[in-house]
């Protein structure tokens, strides 16, 4: 309405309003598959903001949440895992919460008209089965590039995978928020061979460059989380007061919480996720 009203004012007023409107969009002059920055987790479901994460949507304070590994054992050997709750749909009476949506409609995946269990697509670059991550990455880094965590906002020696759905909560005034996000993705295998690392950041651009690759019938447990949240293994501590031992030497248990999670893209925004296999 402000722009419509401005046409009745002198032309220089219109130009000022127009300039301000353009200036409100920080990406107005960006072209191509640029890095739009870190994903804002304000609308994420609470479990995916991390323990003690900010519950607010407006004025969201990032980085408060943490994800701590829980100790477990397999055949007497120590292991660890990260726990995420079932959705309200998975918890319905009479339903197996471990079945993906549409599982009950699948009779034969090869039959005409059958539907595969629903999971949002994730574009996985050059997996090396059973490992979904290539070793080494197949993309082309800049000449003489060495990753520096203090300098680089993203790694330029790998191609991060691309996601198509976020763990968004549904907010209704007067009611507790709910979410239907399940941290399972359907793997679509693609390749970054011969392409500059991190040159693909969105499903839209990937499809325009690589077409529409087929689903591989593989599913992955990849939980998208607040990219500013710390992720800690069993026994690790993240408080700055624990950074050094009493004698002043570095605490071997101290972690900045930035080494275990992996990094990906959603519509040119950088995100973090926990790989559950």
C-alpha angles and dihedrals in degrees: 000000000000091000093048091052092049094066089075092057129077115292095249089059090053091051092051092050091046092050091050091050091053092045090057089069108069091194098050093110098037117110133197128355097341126166106260092192134246120341116256109235097192093114095043119121109262097252089059093052089061134237111323091008117159107273093202124102096193113058091010114189109212126209098039095106126083135192115212124191117239118225117244140157135230115191089343091305118122116249135159140217142185117233127219124179127245117256121246089258093054090050095056115129114263095020128111103234091207093063116094118232113281092021090123091056094057114095101155123000089210096053121104114263096011119141125224118227108280119256126143115257122258120191107224117196119223099331117196102213128264084018111065090204123077121237105232107010114252098217123098117254123203115280114281091359120169119180114242115188092201094052107031124072090196134015112261094191096070140042111237119220121254125236130200105195134046130207093253119171123222110234121201119176111252094013135090112260117255136195138196098196115131115190095233124109133190110237119235110185117221135159133236093188111139093010128107111263114263092010090127116062107153141043090238095058093039091055092047090052103034102023120228109317118204127254112262099211089243124123127201132198100229116156116197112219140178102290091218094055120103119241117205135190123222109293096015121126125204106186115114088227088064095051093099133034123238091268092055097254120129114274108241089209094057117109134174088217094239105105107070103050121079129224133235146155137259115181092332092312118119116236140177129229140178116235111223096173 
